[in-house]
Every structure is written in C-alpha cells, then in structure tokens.
Amino acid sequence: MEYLHTMVRVSNLEQSLDFFCNKFGLVEVRRTENEKGRFTLVFLAAPGDVEKARDTKAPLLELTYNWDEHEYAGGRNFGHLAYRVDDIYETCRKLMEAGVTINRPPRDGYMAFVKTPDNISIELLQRGEPKPVQEPWASMPNTGTW
C-alpha cells in the first residue's frame, strides 16, 4: 500500500493557494481544470517531496475548488485520504471479510471508497492499469456516502 493524497475542499482557491504556498511553503506540482464538472484540482507537495510527487503523484495535498459551491458545513471541506493498492479486489475482499462496508465498490476495477469508524472516507486506487471488470464488484451498488 502507498499513501497518495489528502483532499480538502476550498471555498476560495486563490486565498487557499496563498496560505498553502506563500505562507505555509508547499509547492504546486499539478493542476486540473474541469469545465464539464465545474471544478479545479490543485495538487501541492512539501518542498522535500516535490521530485517524488511529480514522479509518482504522491504524497500530495489535493485542493478541490468547486466553482459553484463556496460554503461547506458539517466537515464537508475535508474530502478523503487516498491509498494506492496492489490488488483492489483483494483489498476490498479482505476489508469486507473484516466487517468493513465498501461504500463505492470497485466496479471499474480501479477505484473504491470505504469509511473509517469516524466516517472519514478512504479512496483506494488500483496500482497501474485497472483490473478487468468482474463480479461481485461489477453489479454491487453503492452503500451510503463517501
């Protein structure tokens, strides 16, 4: 397993970048603008992690700016932790056997979400290419939120 990123929703992207980059000292390593989804993702790394973050895309802080949403209540500004796993199906199987609910099953062979006992979402991402789609995952519905 490999730690990837923590996602935080921000209400003002420029103000947040000023804090995280200019004041706190993180470095912007990647940015994605999504017109259709109406959001911007900005990935930041600690100065000592910049080279690794550009190469492996980890470890990072992901700032998510939703263009039409500027206020978050109830902790919605914190998004999720993300980890890359060697076998998403095996990881989810082990978690289910241990009593963990798979909130967003890996129907695509690539991504799943689970929650901690304190309702913190964890994104699981398949290392490399997505695995071939297979059951029971392909037809498993979402459960709750993530």
C-alpha positions as YAML, in Angstrom:
chain: A
units: angstrom
residues:
- id: 1
  name: MET
  ca: [0.00, 0.00, 0.00]
- id: 2
  name: GLU
  ca: [1.20, 3.52, -0.78]
- id: 3
  name: TYR
  ca: [-0.12, 6.81, 0.66]
- id: 4
  name: LEU
  ca: [-1.25, 9.12, -2.17]
- id: 5
  name: HIS
  ca: [-3.05, 12.27, -1.06]
- id: 6
  name: THR
  ca: [-5.46, 14.03, 1.25]
- id: 7
  name: MET
  ca: [-8.27, 16.04, -0.39]
- id: 8
  name: VAL
  ca: [-9.59, 19.27, 1.10]
- id: 9
  name: ARG
  ca: [-12.39, 21.35, -0.46]
- id: 10
  name: VAL
  ca: [-11.66, 25.07, -0.52]
- id: 11
  name: SER
  ca: [-14.09, 27.98, -0.87]
- id: 12
  name: ASN
  ca: [-11.57, 30.46, -2.33]
- id: 13
  name: LEU
  ca: [-8.80, 28.93, -4.42]
- id: 14
  name: GLU
  ca: [-6.54, 31.99, -4.58]
- id: 15
  name: GLN
  ca: [-6.79, 32.60, -0.83]
- id: 16
  name: SER
  ca: [-6.06, 28.91, -0.16]
- id: 17
  name: LEU
  ca: [-3.06, 28.88, -2.51]
- id: 18
  name: ASP
  ca: [-1.73, 32.00, -0.82]
- id: 19
  name: PHE
  ca: [-1.94, 30.21, 2.54]
- id: 20
  name: PHE
  ca: [-0.61, 26.80, 1.49]
- id: 21
  name: CYS
  ca: [2.09, 28.02, -0.95]
- id: 22
  name: ASN
  ca: [3.13, 31.54, 0.02]
- id: 23
  name: LYS
  ca: [2.75, 31.24, 3.78]
- id: 24
  name: PHE
  ca: [2.98, 27.52, 4.60]
- id: 25
  name: GLY
  ca: [5.60, 26.73, 1.93]
- id: 26
  name: LEU
  ca: [4.01, 23.95, -0.13]
- id: 27
  name: VAL
  ca: [4.70, 23.78, -3.89]
- id: 28
  name: GLU
  ca: [2.10, 23.40, -6.65]
- id: 29
  name: VAL
  ca: [3.02, 20.36, -8.75]
- id: 30
  name: ARG
  ca: [-0.12, 19.79, -10.84]
- id: 31
  name: ARG
  ca: [-3.42, 21.47, -11.70]
- id: 32
  name: THR
  ca: [-6.54, 20.18, -13.46]
- id: 33
  name: GLU
  ca: [-9.40, 22.38, -14.69]
- id: 34
  name: ASN
  ca: [-12.62, 20.51, -15.43]
- id: 35
  name: GLU
  ca: [-15.14, 22.66, -17.34]
- id: 36
  name: LYS
  ca: [-17.79, 19.94, -17.51]
- id: 37
  name: GLY
  ca: [-17.61, 19.11, -13.80]
- id: 38
  name: ARG
  ca: [-17.05, 22.78, -12.90]
- id: 39
  name: PHE
  ca: [-14.12, 22.19, -10.56]
- id: 40
  name: THR
  ca: [-10.38, 22.78, -10.26]
- id: 41
  name: LEU
  ca: [-7.95, 20.38, -8.60]
- id: 42
  name: VAL
  ca: [-4.59, 21.69, -7.41]
- id: 43
  name: PHE
  ca: [-2.03, 19.23, -6.06]
- id: 44
  name: LEU
  ca: [0.58, 20.51, -3.60]
- id: 45
  name: ALA
  ca: [3.71, 18.88, -2.19]
- id: 46
  name: ALA
  ca: [6.06, 19.68, 0.65]
- id: 47
  name: PRO
  ca: [9.35, 21.08, -0.69]
- id: 48
  name: GLY
  ca: [11.21, 17.88, 0.17]
- id: 49
  name: ASP
  ca: [8.61, 15.76, -1.66]
- id: 50
  name: VAL
  ca: [8.35, 17.75, -4.93]
- id: 51
  name: GLU
  ca: [10.52, 15.45, -7.07]
- id: 52
  name: LYS
  ca: [8.84, 12.28, -5.77]
- id: 53
  name: ALA
  ca: [5.38, 13.86, -6.09]
- id: 54
  name: ARG
  ca: [5.97, 14.81, -9.74]
- id: 55
  name: ASP
  ca: [7.25, 11.32, -10.49]
- id: 56
  name: THR
  ca: [4.83, 9.13, -8.50]
- id: 57
  name: LYS
  ca: [1.97, 11.60, -7.92]
- id: 58
  name: ALA
  ca: [2.41, 11.13, -4.15]
- id: 59
  name: PRO
  ca: [2.46, 12.25, -1.37]
- id: 60
  name: LEU
  ca: [0.22, 15.24, -2.06]
- id: 61
  name: LEU
  ca: [-2.38, 17.59, -0.69]
- id: 62
  name: GLU
  ca: [-5.27, 17.95, -3.16]
- id: 63
  name: LEU
  ca: [-7.18, 21.23, -3.04]
- id: 64
  name: THR
  ca: [-10.59, 20.86, -4.67]
- id: 65
  name: TYR
  ca: [-12.31, 24.06, -5.72]
- id: 66
  name: ASN
  ca: [-15.93, 23.55, -6.81]
- id: 67
  name: TRP
  ca: [-16.77, 26.58, -8.93]
- id: 68
  name: ASP
  ca: [-20.40, 26.82, -7.82]
- id: 69
  name: GLU
  ca: [-20.05, 25.91, -4.13]
- id: 70
  name: HIS
  ca: [-18.41, 28.31, -1.71]
- id: 71
  name: GLU
  ca: [-19.58, 27.25, 1.71]
- id: 72
  name: TYR
  ca: [-19.14, 23.89, 3.39]
- id: 73
  name: ALA
  ca: [-20.92, 22.78, 6.55]
- id: 74
  name: GLY
  ca: [-20.53, 19.73, 8.72]
- id: 75
  name: GLY
  ca: [-16.93, 18.98, 7.78]
- id: 76
  name: ARG
  ca: [-17.64, 18.70, 4.02]
- id: 77
  name: ASN
  ca: [-14.46, 20.65, 3.32]
- id: 78
  name: PHE
  ca: [-12.39, 17.59, 4.23]
- id: 79
  name: GLY
  ca: [-12.67, 15.10, 1.42]
- id: 80
  name: HIS
  ca: [-10.76, 11.84, 1.78]
- id: 81
  name: LEU
  ca: [-7.47, 10.02, 2.23]
- id: 82
  name: ALA
  ca: [-6.19, 8.09, -0.79]
- id: 83
  name: TYR
  ca: [-4.03, 4.97, -0.99]
- id: 84
  name: ARG
  ca: [-2.75, 3.00, -3.98]
- id: 85
  name: VAL
  ca: [-3.12, -0.78, -3.55]
- id: 86
  name: ASP
  ca: [-1.60, -3.73, -5.42]
- id: 87
  name: ASP
  ca: [-4.93, -5.55, -5.91]
- id: 88
  name: ILE
  ca: [-8.11, -3.56, -5.42]
- id: 89
  name: TYR
  ca: [-10.35, -6.62, -5.48]
- id: 90
  name: GLU
  ca: [-8.30, -8.49, -2.89]
- id: 91
  name: THR
  ca: [-8.06, -5.39, -0.68]
- id: 92
  name: CYS
  ca: [-11.84, -4.88, -0.80]
- id: 93
  name: ARG
  ca: [-12.46, -8.59, -0.18]
- id: 94
  name: LYS
  ca: [-10.27, -8.53, 2.94]
- id: 95
  name: LEU
  ca: [-11.96, -5.37, 4.19]
- id: 96
  name: MET
  ca: [-15.43, -6.87, 3.69]
- id: 97
  name: GLU
  ca: [-14.41, -10.06, 5.49]
- id: 98
  name: ALA
  ca: [-13.27, -7.84, 8.38]
- id: 99
  name: GLY
  ca: [-16.72, -6.21, 8.52]
- id: 100
  name: VAL
  ca: [-15.94, -3.02, 6.59]
- id: 101
  name: THR
  ca: [-18.65, -1.69, 4.26]
- id: 102
  name: ILE
  ca: [-17.48, -0.97, 0.72]
- id: 103
  name: ASN
  ca: [-19.31, 2.32, 0.12]
- id: 104
  name: ARG
  ca: [-18.27, 2.63, -3.52]
- id: 105
  name: PRO
  ca: [-17.31, -0.80, -4.89]
- id: 106
  name: PRO
  ca: [-14.51, -1.14, -7.47]
- id: 107
  name: ARG
  ca: [-16.93, -1.72, -10.36]
- id: 108
  name: ASP
  ca: [-14.37, -0.29, -12.79]
- id: 109
  name: GLY
  ca: [-11.50, -2.39, -11.44]
- id: 110
  name: TYR
  ca: [-9.75, 0.80, -10.40]
- id: 111
  name: MET
  ca: [-11.39, 2.80, -7.61]
- id: 112
  name: ALA
  ca: [-13.28, 2.08, -4.39]
- id: 113
  name: PHE
  ca: [-14.23, 4.00, -1.26]
- id: 114
  name: VAL
  ca: [-14.61, 2.86, 2.35]
- id: 115
  name: LYS
  ca: [-15.07, 4.79, 5.60]
- id: 116
  name: THR
  ca: [-13.31, 4.67, 8.94]
- id: 117
  name: PRO
  ca: [-15.30, 4.19, 12.16]
- id: 118
  name: ASP
  ca: [-15.28, 8.01, 12.44]
- id: 119
  name: ASN
  ca: [-16.75, 8.37, 8.91]
- id: 120
  name: ILE
  ca: [-13.55, 9.55, 7.23]
- id: 121
  name: SER
  ca: [-13.58, 8.45, 3.59]
- id: 122
  name: ILE
  ca: [-10.66, 6.48, 2.19]
- id: 123
  name: GLU
  ca: [-10.20, 6.18, -1.57]
- id: 124
  name: LEU
  ca: [-8.49, 3.01, -2.78]
- id: 125
  name: LEU
  ca: [-6.87, 3.14, -6.22]
- id: 126
  name: GLN
  ca: [-5.53, 0.17, -8.18]
- id: 127
  name: ARG
  ca: [-1.80, 0.34, -8.88]
- id: 128
  name: GLY
  ca: [-1.18, 0.57, -12.63]
- id: 129
  name: GLU
  ca: [-3.96, -0.17, -15.10]
- id: 130
  name: PRO
  ca: [-7.49, -1.02, -13.95]
- id: 131
  name: LYS
  ca: [-8.12, -4.71, -13.33]
- id: 132
  name: PRO
  ca: [-10.62, -6.44, -15.65]
- id: 133
  name: VAL
  ca: [-14.20, -5.82, -14.53]
- id: 134
  name: GLN
  ca: [-15.54, -8.76, -12.53]
- id: 135
  name: GLU
  ca: [-18.28, -9.87, -10.17]
- id: 136
  name: PRO
  ca: [-19.38, -9.43, -7.49]
- id: 137
  name: TRP
  ca: [-17.98, -5.91, -7.85]
- id: 138
  name: ALA
  ca: [-19.42, -5.03, -11.28]
- id: 139
  name: SER
  ca: [-23.04, -5.21, -10.11]
- id: 140
  name: MET
  ca: [-22.56, -4.20, -6.47]
- id: 141
  name: PRO
  ca: [-24.45, -0.99, -5.64]
- id: 142
  name: ASN
  ca: [-23.10, 1.98, -3.71]
- id: 143
  name: THR
  ca: [-23.82, 1.98, 0.02]
- id: 144
  name: GLY
  ca: [-24.23, 5.24, 1.88]
- id: 145
  name: THR
  ca: [-21.92, 8.12, 1.06]
- id: 146
  name: TRP
  ca: [-18.21, 8.54, 0.66]
...
